[in-house]
Amino acid sequence: MGIELIAVVVAGMAGAGVALLLVRTVRSLPRWLVPIAAGAAMFTTAIALEYGWYGRTVAGLPDRMEVVVTRENQAPFRPWTYVAPYIDGFVAVDTGSVRTNEAAPDQRLVDLLVFGRWVPVRRVPAIFDCAGGRRADVVEGVTFAEDGAVQGASWVETGLDDPVTRAACAGA
């Protein structure tokens, strides 16, 4: 966040500098163009950083991460987002973390990573029942029996066509 703030301030100074140069070179231009150019440069940079966050973040992920769900953002104080919403959050499945139990071959234990703009990444371990199309987050109180049974889990029906379930159960 700090680096983006610095980028916006630098863009404003650059925009003001270019406008000042133009005002001094072309004497017929009004001086009020300098703060207008600074504001426009800052505004444009802030929007570009918002729209570019998702691409930059996904590009930095390891190959084993598969993005399965994205969250688009629209806001009344950003009216342009109704024309072109931007992605401010997504869920990735860590396909390198998939673990199975021979006693329960239809279940997968997978790490989900929840990304959001301006929030820390959350790692959520989850169990997927690939035969039944359901999921349970591994929270305190969830245990695994010797026979592979999951105890104390709150299962949520997702269906086999759910993108997160599909990615977690790939190859099942």
WOKA-V187111 format. One line per field, one symbol per residue. phi: phi as a letter, one per 40 degrees, with the letter a starting at -180 (. if undefined). psi: psi as a letter, one per 20 degrees, with the letter a starting at -180 (. if undefined). burial: # if it has 9 or more other ideal C-beta (glycine too) atoms within 8 Angstrom, else .. Layout:
phi = ???
psi = ???
burial = ???
//
This chain:
phi = .ccccccccccccccccccccccccbccccccccccccccccccccccccccdccccccccccccbcbabbcbbaccbcccccbcbcbaabbccccccbbbdcbccbbbbcbbbbacgbccbbbcbbbccccgaaaccbdhcbbcdcgccbgcbcbcbgccccccccccdgc
psi = gghhgggggghghgghgggggghhgniiqqhihghghgggggggggghhghiggggghhiqrhipophpqoqpqqhimhiihgnqqpjqrpqpniijpqrphhmijqpoqpppoqqpjqqpppopqppnhhilrqpqorpiprprhjiqppjqoqpphqiiphgggghjpj.
burial = ...#..###.######.###.##.........##.#######.####.###.##..##..#...#.##..#.#.......#....##########.##.##..#..#########........#######..######...#.....#.#..#....#...#.######...
//
